[in-house]
Amino acid sequence: MLSQMLPFSEACDRNKGPILAVLREAFADRARVVEIGAGTGQHAVHFARHLPHLAWQPTDRGEYLEGLAARVAAEGPPNLAAPVELDVLCQPWPPLHGDAVFSANTLHIMSWTAVGALFAGLGRVLARDGVLAIYGPFKYGERFTTASNAAFDAMLRERDPGSGVRAVEAVSALAKAVGLELLADHAMPANNQLLVWRKHGK
C-alpha cells in the first residue's frame, strides 16, 4: 500500500536491470557510492540491494528529498543511507566523499552551468582512482544517435532553453579538467549510454 504512495518512474523501473549489469563490473572494487540526483530512489534501492558490498549515499535537491527519503525508509536495504540534500549550484557542497559516483538522467535536465558545477564538485567528492558512471542520452559532436533523441532534445530546449542532450566530447572535457579519463561508453536500451570515467592524480 505504501509503495503506491511513493514517487515512481517507469523509466527507472525499465532501465535498472541493464544499468545494474554495467555497475556490477564498474563498481566491483568500490566501497562507497554517492548518487547525484537520486530522484524517486528506485535506482538507489535496487542497486544497493543487489550490490551489498557498497555503501550507497543518495542525494537530490530539496524539492525531491521527501519522496526520496520515504522510499529509502520503506524499501532501502541496510547499506542504503538516508538521503542528503544537494543542489550542485549551491556552495559549499555537503561533506560527501566516495570512491564512486553515479548519476542517471540528470545532465540533459540541468543547465550547462549546473553540469559544469557538478563536475567541479566531483573533483572534490571523488577519491583518487575514483570511478564515475553517468547514464542518459548523449550526442556525439552535434550528431544525435537517433531521430527520437533529436526530437527529445528539441522538446527539452523548448521547455527550458538551458537544458538539452549533451555532447559526449563536451562532457568529457569537463571531466578531464578535474582529472577524469573516459574508460568506457556502453550503449544501453532506449537510445541511452552509460559512460564510465576514472579519476587519476591527486
C-alpha positions in Angstrom: 0.0 0.0 0.0 2.8 2.4 0.9 4.6 1.7 -2.3 1.6 3.1 -4.2 2.1 6.4 -2.5 5.8 6.7 -3.3 7.1 8.6 -6.3 7.5 6.3 -9.3 9.3 6.5 -12.6 8.5 3.9 -15.3 11.9 4.7 -17.0 13.8 3.9 -13.8 11.9 0.6 -13.5 12.7 -0.3 -17.1 16.4 0.6 -17.1 17.5 -0.6 -13.7 18.4 -4.1 -14.9 20.7 -3.0 -17.8 22.4 -0.3 -15.7 23.0 -2.8 -12.9 24.7 -5.2 -15.3 27.3 -2.5 -16.1 27.7 -1.3 -12.5 28.4 -4.8 -11.3 31.7 -4.6 -13.2 32.4 -0.8 -12.9 31.8 -0.8 -9.1 33.1 -4.3 -8.3 36.1 -3.0 -6.4 34.4 0.1 -5.0 33.2 0.7 -1.3 31.2 3.9 -1.2 28.9 5.4 -3.9 27.5 8.9 -3.9 24.4 9.1 -6.2 23.7 12.6 -7.6 20.0 13.3 -8.4 18.6 10.1 -6.9 15.0 11.2 -7.7 12.4 8.6 -6.8 15.0 6.4 -5.1 14.2 3.4 -7.3 17.7 3.1 -8.6 19.2 3.6 -5.2 17.1 0.9 -3.6 17.7 -1.6 -6.5 21.4 -1.0 -6.8 22.1 -1.0 -3.1 20.1 -4.2 -2.7 22.0 -6.0 -5.5 25.4 -4.6 -4.7 25.6 -5.2 -0.9 29.3 -4.6 -0.8 28.6 -0.9 -1.4 27.6 1.8 1.0 25.2 3.8 -1.2 24.6 7.5 -0.4 21.7 9.1 -2.4 21.4 12.9 -2.8 19.0 15.3 -4.5 17.6 18.8 -4.4 15.3 19.8 -1.6 12.1 19.5 -3.5 12.7 15.8 -4.2 14.0 14.9 -0.8 10.7 14.0 0.9 9.7 11.3 -1.6 13.3 10.0 -1.9 13.6 9.7 1.9 10.2 7.9 2.1 11.3 5.3 -0.4 14.7 4.8 1.3 12.9 4.3 4.7 10.3 2.0 3.3 12.3 -0.2 1.0 16.0 0.5 1.5 18.5 -2.2 2.5 20.9 -1.6 5.4 23.7 -0.4 3.1 21.5 2.5 1.7 21.9 5.7 3.7 19.3 8.4 4.3 19.4 10.9 1.5 21.4 14.1 1.7 20.2 17.4 0.2 22.4 18.6 -2.7 22.0 21.3 -5.2 25.1 21.3 -7.4 24.8 25.1 -7.8 24.8 25.8 -4.1 28.3 26.2 -2.4 29.7 24.7 -0.4 28.5 21.2 -1.0 27.8 19.0 2.0 30.7 16.8 3.1 30.3 14.0 0.6 33.1 11.6 -0.2 33.2 8.3 -2.1 35.3 6.1 -4.4 32.5 6.1 -6.9 29.7 8.4 -8.1 26.6 7.5 -10.1 24.0 9.7 -11.8 21.2 8.9 -14.1 19.1 11.1 -16.4 20.4 14.4 -14.9 22.8 16.1 -17.4 20.1 16.8 -20.0 17.8 18.3 -17.4 20.4 20.6 -15.8 21.6 23.8 -17.3 25.1 23.7 -18.8 26.2 25.9 -15.9 24.9 23.3 -13.5 26.6 20.5 -15.4 29.9 22.4 -15.0 29.2 22.9 -11.3 28.5 19.1 -11.0 31.9 18.2 -12.5 33.7 20.8 -10.4 32.1 19.3 -7.3 33.0 15.8 -8.4 36.6 16.8 -8.4 36.3 17.2 -4.6 34.0 14.3 -3.9 35.8 11.5 -5.7 38.8 9.9 -4.1 41.9 9.2 -6.2 41.2 6.4 -8.6 37.5 7.0 -8.1 35.0 5.9 -10.7 32.2 8.0 -12.2 29.3 6.4 -14.0 26.7 8.6 -15.8 23.6 7.2 -17.6 21.4 9.1 -20.1 21.0 10.2 -23.7 24.1 11.8 -25.4 25.1 13.0 -28.8 28.5 12.8 -30.5 29.7 16.2 -31.7 26.5 17.7 -33.0 25.1 14.4 -34.2 22.3 12.6 -32.4 22.3 8.8 -32.2 18.7 8.6 -33.3 15.9 10.8 -34.6 14.0 10.2 -31.4 16.9 11.7 -29.3 16.9 14.8 -31.6 13.1 15.2 -31.0 13.7 14.7 -27.3 16.4 17.4 -27.3 14.0 19.8 -29.1 11.3 19.2 -26.5 13.8 19.8 -23.7 15.0 23.1 -25.2 11.5 24.3 -25.8 10.6 23.7 -22.2 13.9 25.1 -20.9 16.5 26.6 -23.3 19.3 25.8 -20.8 18.6 22.0 -20.9 19.3 19.5 -23.7 21.0 16.3 -24.7 24.8 16.8 -24.1 27.7 16.0 -26.4 30.0 13.3 -25.0 33.0 15.4 -26.1 31.8 18.5 -24.1 31.1 16.4 -21.0 34.4 14.6 -21.3 36.2 17.9 -21.5 34.6 18.9 -18.1 35.6 15.5 -16.7 39.2 15.8 -18.0 39.5 19.2 -16.2 39.0 17.5 -12.9 41.3 14.5 -13.6 38.8 12.1 -15.0 39.6 9.9 -18.0 36.8 8.2 -20.1 37.2 4.4 -19.8 34.0 3.0 -21.3 31.0 4.1 -23.4 28.2 1.5 -23.1 25.3 1.5 -25.5 22.1 1.0 -23.5 18.4 0.3 -24.3 16.1 3.1 -25.4 18.9 5.1 -27.1 20.9 5.9 -23.9 24.5 5.5 -23.0 26.3 4.7 -19.7 29.7 6.5 -19.6 32.4 5.4 -17.1 35.3 7.6 -16.1 38.2 7.0 -13.6 39.9 9.8 -11.7 43.7 10.0 -11.8 46.2 12.2 -9.9 45.6 13.8 -6.6 
